[in-house]
């Protein structure tokens, strides 16, 4: 399926999502989906999804982070980058948004890290803030993003409680 084609419909078509580690052979499709998703999520950032920011994704983030991709019926449709317990980025192809792919990636990251995660999200990105709140994240602070000049919200999801102690 080419990137220009529509993803399979969720109505009447069974789709299968697979989460796996990013491979260097995924770079072209990941950079393309990141560019489209970033432009949609961050229209307030000049040059988002292109130029220097795309170079930084390829040369820094895809190499430094523990990256995971989600495939729907064999097509890569999302990227999640982990830096320790921090989600450095979650980008879902605009055609796949609202289908649970982002939720599956965040759940996968939470399983890898015992439930506890943190992230930063732009204040102006209300859709992402709402998504993360639904995923159990809560605001823990704010800071100015020096590169863009926009406000970031620091969000934290607490670790999963350990197994209950046996009753005595």
Helices and strands as residue ranges (DSSP letters): E 17-21, G 24-26, H 27-41, H 51-56, I 57-61, H 62-64, E 66-72, E 75-83, E 86-92, G 94-96, H 101-112, E 117-122, H 126-134, E 138-144, E 151-157
